[in-house]
């Protein structure tokens, strides 16, 4: 791998590594022009796939990177990359925020219902 690509792969536009389960992963493509400085220029971001398992998302990211003549995997960032004549692309697998948000809301709803049911039970026990 050319050292010139390291500046894109080591850019600080990393994503959260929080653990998720199920179909809660997304593949995001981050693109820069080769003339850009990734520390100064934010990437163009496009969501490639959502609601996938981690394995499916990784397969999609790998296949997307393989569609370029110059491609590879950057182990420190955990991202697949591909480059063409004037553009560099980094494919990142990350937990989907929508799925995580839905899980948190569902857990809060269950907790609220549990508290409500327990308070009703205690009120019924006190009135006896």
C-alpha positions in Angstrom: 0.0 0.0 0.0 1.3 3.4 -0.9 2.2 5.6 2.1 0.3 8.5 0.4 -3.0 6.7 1.3 -2.1 6.5 5.0 -3.1 10.1 5.4 -6.7 9.2 4.5 -6.8 6.1 6.5 -5.4 7.7 9.6 -7.7 10.7 9.4 -9.6 11.3 12.6 -13.1 10.8 11.2 -13.5 7.5 13.0 -16.8 6.1 14.1 -17.9 4.7 17.4 -16.9 1.1 18.3 -19.8 0.5 20.6 -21.0 -3.1 20.5 -24.4 -3.9 18.9 -26.1 -7.1 18.1 -28.4 -8.2 15.2 -29.1 -6.3 12.1 -27.9 -3.0 13.5 -24.9 -2.2 11.3 -24.4 0.2 8.4 -21.7 0.6 5.7 -20.6 4.2 5.1 -18.4 5.4 2.2 -16.2 8.3 3.0 -14.6 9.9 -0.1 -11.9 12.5 -0.6 -10.2 13.9 -3.7 -6.6 12.8 -3.7 -5.5 16.4 -3.6 -7.4 17.0 -0.3 -5.9 17.1 3.1 -8.2 14.8 5.2 -7.2 16.5 8.4 -8.7 19.8 7.0 -11.3 18.6 4.5 -14.2 16.5 5.8 -15.1 13.5 3.7 -18.1 13.3 1.4 -20.3 10.7 3.3 -22.7 8.2 1.7 -24.6 5.4 3.4 -24.1 2.3 1.3 -26.2 -0.2 3.3 -28.1 -0.3 6.6 -29.8 -2.8 8.8 -27.2 -5.6 8.2 -25.4 -8.0 10.5 -21.8 -7.2 11.1 -20.7 -10.0 8.8 -23.0 -8.9 5.9 -21.9 -5.3 6.4 -18.2 -6.3 6.3 -18.8 -8.3 3.1 -20.5 -5.3 1.4 -17.6 -3.0 2.4 -15.0 -5.5 1.1 -16.8 -6.0 -2.2 -17.2 -2.2 -2.7 -13.5 -1.7 -2.1 -12.6 -4.6 -4.5 -14.5 -2.8 -7.3 -11.5 -0.4 -7.5 -8.2 -1.2 -9.2 -6.2 -0.1 -6.1 -7.8 -1.4 -2.9 -7.0 -3.0 0.5 -7.8 -3.2 4.2 -6.4 -0.9 6.8 -6.2 -3.0 10.0 -5.7 -0.1 12.5 -8.8 1.7 11.4 -10.8 -1.4 10.5 -11.7 0.0 7.1 -11.7 -1.2 3.6 -10.4 1.3 1.0 -10.4 1.8 -2.7 -8.8 4.5 -4.9 -9.3 5.6 -8.5 -7.7 8.2 -10.6 -8.6 11.3 -8.5 -10.7 10.0 -5.6 -10.0 7.9 -2.4 -12.8 6.0 -0.8 -12.9 4.5 2.7 -15.6 2.0 3.6 -16.5 1.8 7.3 -18.7 -0.6 9.1 -20.4 0.9 12.1 -23.3 0.4 14.4 -26.4 2.0 12.9 -27.6 4.9 15.0 -31.2 4.3 14.1 -31.1 0.7 15.3 -29.3 1.7 18.5 -31.8 4.5 19.2 -34.8 2.2 18.6 -33.3 -0.3 21.1 -32.8 2.4 23.7 -36.4 3.6 23.3 -37.7 0.0 23.5 -35.8 -0.6 26.7 -37.0 2.7 28.2 -40.6 1.7 27.4 -40.3 -1.7 29.0 -38.7 -0.2 32.1 -41.6 2.4 32.3 -44.2 -0.3 32.0 -42.5 -2.4 34.6 -42.4 0.5 37.1 -46.1 1.3 36.4 -47.1 -2.3 36.9 -45.1 -2.6 40.2 -46.6 0.7 41.5 -50.2 -0.6 40.8 -49.4 -3.9 42.5 -48.1 -2.0 45.6 -51.2 0.2 45.6 -53.5 -2.8 45.5 -51.6 -4.5 48.3 -51.8 -1.4 50.5 -55.6 -1.1 50.1 -56.2 -4.6 51.4 
